Amino acid sequence: MTPEQQSNRADEAQYLLSNPLLQEALAAIDAEVVSQWEQCPARDKDGKEALWQLLKTSKKFQRLLTGYVETGKLAKENLKRHEASLLDRFKR
């Protein structure tokens, strides 16, 4: 993936992460899963495991988006440095 693509991806990920509706939906999912996990009988190990996996998947989704934003920030910085370097060479 090119730095430009990473930068665009970061912008899209940041848009999603800052979207209040998405944040509300993710928080509702997490709260519902935790609630169901707490209500799940101790003997239902498979049910508890499935709920735990759902919670982990939700958190992983959020971490992936955050990772895309961070990668994009690095790509933007590298692009700026590259452009500055090219400008310096052109001035010489």
N, C-alpha and C positions, 0 to 999 in steps of 0.2 A: 504494500500500500504506500502510495506516495505521501510526502508530507502535506501536500495540499488536501488529499483525501482524508488524512488523519485530522487535519484542522477542521474540515467540514463535518466530519463525524463527531468531533468534540463539540462543535456548536450545536449539533442536533441532540447529542446526549445532554448537554447543559440545559437546553430548552426543555427536554423531558424532565430532568431532575428539578427544575425550577417551576414546573407546572403544578399548581396547587391541587388540581383534580387527580393527577397521577399520584402525588404524595398522599392524598387522602385515601385513594383506593389501595395503595400499598400498605398504609397503616391499618386500614380496615381488614385487609387479608391477614396481616400479622396478628392483629388482635383476635380475630375469629379463630385462627389456627391455635393460638395459645389458649383461648377459652375452651376450645374442644379438647385440647390436650389435657388441660386441668380436669375436665369432666370425664375423661376417658377412664374406665375401670383399670385398676392396676394389673389385672390379669390379661388385659388386651394389649399384649406387647406388640403385636403386628400393627394395630391401630395407632398406638403411640409412636411407633417407628415411622409410619406413613406420614403422620402429622409433623413429626420432627423433620422429615425430609422436605415437606412442603415449606416449612419455615426457613430451612436452609436454602432452598431454591429461591425464595423471595429475597433473602439477604444477598444471595449470589447475584441476582439480577441487578440489585441496587449497586453492588460493588463493581460489576462490569461497566455500568454506565459511568460511575465515578472514575474508573480506570480509563475509559475512553476520553473523558474530559482531561485527565492528567496527561495522557499520551499526546493529546492534541495541543496542550499548552507547550509541551516540549517541542513538538513539531513546529509550532508557530515561532518559538524562539530560534530554532535552527533555521527556519526560513528567513527570519529577520537578519540573522548573522550572515547567512549566505548572500542575501541581497546587499547588505552593507559591504561585504567583501567585494562583490562584483562592482559596486559603485566606487569603492576605493581604487580598484584596478582601472576602471574606466577613467577616473580623474587623472591618473598618472599618465 
